[in-house]
Amino acid sequence: MSSDLGRRIGLTIGALLVFRLGTFVSIPGIDAAGWQRVFYQHTGALGPVDWLAGGAIGRMSIFALGIAPFVSASVLLQLASIVSPALRALPRRGESGRRRLDVYTLVLTSILAVFQALGVATGLEGVGVVSAPGMMFFLTTALTLTGGAIFLVWLAGQITARGIGNGLALILAVGIVAELPTALAYMLELGRQGVLSTNFLLTTCLVAVALTALIVHMELARRQLEVTFRRQAGARLVEGRSQLHLKLNNAGMVPTILASWLLALPFLAADLGWGLPDWITGHLKQARPVFLILYGLAIVLFVFFYTAFLLNPDEIAEDLKQHGGIIAGVEPGEATANHIDHVVSRTSAMGALYLSFVYLVPEIVVAKWSLPFYLGGTSLLILVCAILDLKAQLERPRREGWEAT
């Protein structure tokens, strides 16, 4: 191992330790025991979010907001770039364009974090777990939670730039891994007490293993298109071969985020006093059959929508044509664009079904057996993808100037 690689690993481990320590630092003015009682009463709604925050919400720590504001800001800017050519062109302008986009993302992250922090402060006062409610608690809590979210974004950036792996993914993965032992111990205790049968425990483990294997296979899967390059170099015609790799899941986790936002709109409308019928909000509660069906359909819809935004067959065909690339058996130009569009549509269909399956199976298991803890495809997908990304970087010793010894 080279000294540079060792420094990167050390920085990554140190940054993740800072994150874990921060999840145990509670915001001031909170009755910890009272908040624990409130949290366990609403664990069905808060459990999934708490897993992604590494238990920070259950302890109401300075990192309770996690990196959710940054993820939301990034997705919102990507959606905005669909209708804004100027915003869409920023990544193509080199370093200056990327820096400007980073500034926009950070500003929007700060705005979202402030609003979420104010909402948390209001909610804490509402449930009566604040020792000294008032304007001082309101402001200090908002500033603390907002500062914690911004600090996590900076910490993730340091890991990505100077450490190993994707900082955001690793922070989420470490939070999930840290919560796993508690969840497993709780599940085994329920089995010992007879609440959960041995067959159910074994089935749950098999489902988790099968889903993990499916995620690994699908995230590594690529649809390969043979490309032949022909270039004129002086009087010589230089030929070469390459491959165009298309992921089965190009959209990543964005469709699931958009689907959750879409299904949250009726509850937002109800909170705003728009008077939606109770039967609508009742059917759209998590784990209800209508919710599961609509959630799966929304994921499929957004996979196609977001993939169409990410991959433009016309641009790919034009880029191949400019570089002298020809897909085997396909004429350059419009025919190439149509062929790529056909292939992307088929791979997107497979990716949409896979993503829906991974997210819905755990929800169905939780709903059917009324599990008192959270078991979700989100956590599994984040964990597997973070490990695959980390493995890929460690297997490239010369990446970014690393030198193997």
C-alpha positions, 0 to 999 in steps of 0.5 A, spaced: 500 500 500 502 506 498 503 512 503 498 516 499 493 511 499 494 510 506 493 517 508 486 517 504 484 511 508 486 514 514 482 521 512 476 517 510 476 513 517 477 519 521 471 523 517 466 517 519 468 517 526 467 524 527 460 523 523 459 517 528 461 521 534 456 527 532 450 523 532 451 522 539 451 529 541 444 531 543 442 538 541 441 543 548 434 544 551 431 537 550 429 532 555 432 526 552 427 521 556 421 524 554 424 524 546 425 517 547 418 516 549 415 520 543 420 517 538 418 510 539 411 512 539 412 514 532 417 509 530 413 507 524 414 514 521 421 516 523 424 509 523 426 509 516 429 516 516 432 514 523 436 509 519 439 513 514 441 518 519 445 513 523 440 513 529 441 521 530 434 522 530 432 517 535 437 521 539 436 528 536 443 530 535 446 535 532 446 531 525 439 529 526 437 532 519 443 528 516 444 529 509 437 529 506 437 537 505 443 536 500 440 530 497 433 534 496 437 540 493 441 536 488 435 532 486 431 539 485 436 542 481 437 536 476 429 537 475 430 544 474 435 543 469 430 540 465 427 546 463 433 551 464 438 550 458 443 555 462 443 550 468 443 544 464 449 547 461 453 548 467 457 542 468 459 542 460 463 549 462 469 545 466 471 547 473 468 554 473 461 551 471 461 545 476 463 550 482 457 555 480 453 549 480 456 547 487 454 554 490 447 553 487 446 546 491 449 549 497 445 555 497 439 551 496 441 546 501 442 551 506 435 554 505 432 547 505 436 545 512 433 552 515 426 550 513 427 543 516 430 545 522 425 550 524 420 545 523 423 540 528 424 546 533 416 547 532 415 540 533 419 539 539 416 544 542 409 541 540 410 534 543 413 537 550 420 535 550 423 542 551 425 544 558 425 551 556 421 553 550 421 560 547 425 564 542 432 562 544 431 554 544 427 556 537 433 559 534 439 555 537 435 549 535 435 551 528 442 554 527 445 547 530 441 543 526 442 547 520 450 547 521 450 540 523 447 539 516 452 543 512 458 540 516 456 533 514 456 536 506 463 539 507 465 532 511 462 528 505 466 533 500 472 532 504 472 524 503 470 524 496 476 529 494 481 527 499 479 520 501 476 514 498 469 512 495 463 517 495 463 521 501 455 522 501 454 514 500 459 512 505 456 517 511 449 514 509 452 506 509 456 507 516 449 510 519 446 504 517 451 499 519 451 502 526 444 501 526 444 494 524 447 490 530 441 493 534 436 491 529 438 484 529 439 484 537 432 486 537 429 481 532 433 475 535 430 477 542 423 477 539 424 470 536 426 468 543 420 471 546 416 467 541 413 474 538 417 472 531 417 464 529 424 461 527 421 460 520 420 467 519 427 469 522 430 464 517 425 467 511 427 474 513 435 472 513 434 469 506 430 475 503 435 479 505 441 475 502 437 474 496 435 482 495 443 483 496 445 478 491 440 481 486 442 488 487 449 486 486 448 483 480 443 488 477 448 494 479 454 491 476 450 489 470 451 493 463 448 492 456 454 493 451 454 495 444 460 494 440 463 500 437 468 500 431 472 507 430 475 509 424 479 515 423 484 518 418 491 519 420 494 522 414 494 517 409 493 512 413 486 509 416 486 507 423 481 503 426 479 500 433 474 497 437 471 499 443 464 498 447 459 503 449 456 500 456 449 502 458 447 501 466 441 497 467 439 502 473 442 509 470 437 513 474 440 510 481 435 512 487 432 518 484 426 515 482 424 513 489 425 520 492 421 523 487 416 517 488 416 518 495 415 526 494 409 525 489 405 520 494 407 525 500 403 531 496 396 529 499 398 529 506 401 536 505 395 538 502 391 536 508 396 539 512 395 546 508 387 545 510 385 543 503 380 538 506 382 532 502 377 526 504 380 521 509 379 515 505 384 518 500 389 519 506 387 513 509 389 509 503 395 512 501 398 511 508 405 507 508 404 499 507 397 500 505 396 496 498 394 502 494 400 506 497 404 500 495 401 499 488 402 507 486 409 507 489 411 501 485 408 505 479 411 512 480 418 508 481 417 505 474 414 512 471 420 516 474 425 511 472 423 512 464 423 520 466 429 521 469 433 516 464 431 520 458 433 526 462 440 523 463 441 519 456 440 523 450 440 518 444 441 523 439 447 526 443 450 520 443 449 518 436 452 525 434 458 524 439 459 517 436 459 520 429 464 526 430 469 521 433 468 516 427 464 511 431 459 506 428 455 501 432 456 494 429 450 493 424 447 500 425 448 506 420 451 512 423 446 518 425 438 517 426 439 510 425 444 509 431 440 514 435 434 510 434 438 503 436 440 506 442 433 509 444 431 502 443 436 499 447 435 504 453 428 503 453 429 496 454 434 496 459 430 502 463 424 497 463 429 492 467 432 497 471 425 500 473 422 493 475 428 491 479 428 498 483 420 497 484 422 490 486 427 492 491 423 497 494 416 494 495 418 487 497 421 489 504 415 494 505 410 488 504 414 484 509 413 489 514 406 490 512 404 483 512 407 481 519 407 488 522 414 488 524 416 493 530 422 495 526 424 498 520 426 493 514 427 497 507 430 496 501 433 503 501 438 501 506 440 495 503 441 499 496 445 504 499 449 499 503 451 495 497 452 501 492 457 504 497 461 498 498 461 496 490 464 503 489 469 503 495 471 496 492 472 499 485 476 504 487 481 500 492 482 495 485 484 501 481 491 503 485 493 508 480 487 512 480 488 519 481 496 518 481 496 512 486 502 508 486 502 501 488 508 498 491 
